[in-house]
Amino acid sequence: MSELPQATDANLYQGIREILLSARTQVRQTVNTTMVQTYWQIGRLIVEDEQGGERRAEYGKRVLPELAKRLSAEFGKGFSLPNLRNFRQFYLNFSLDEIRYTARSELS
């Protein structure tokens, strides 16, 4: 089998390299967008749960720490009590449309 000329090797490598770098960027952007939407949805569930009944302030003081412990055990440290509170605040401060619009403009 004959060897390819050096220039062809470099062009082939460069072409594949560009495809891989582009794919990495697309994957990173997709993951980031999905994570932001997921955190917003978690915040929504927390807010809806807290507003679902009477005496929710006391209930929330007990439920969120336990929820943080269970989620952290299964999914890692990103679900600490302060992070759950941040997700809740994120939901209260932004609409899903705002998040999607921002993500869409970042990706284009």
Number of C-alpha atoms within 10 A of each C-alpha: 3 4 6 8 8 9 9 10 12 11 11 11 11 12 11 12 12 11 10 12 11 12 12 12 12 13 12 12 16 13 12 13 18 14 12 17 17 13 19 24 17 17 22 19 15 22 18 12 14 18 13 10 10 9 10 14 12 10 13 16 10 11 16 18 15 14 16 20 16 14 17 15 12 9 9 12 13 12 21 20 18 13 15 21 17 16 24 21 16 18 22 13 10 11 12 14 9 11 16 15 12 12 18 12 9 10 12 5
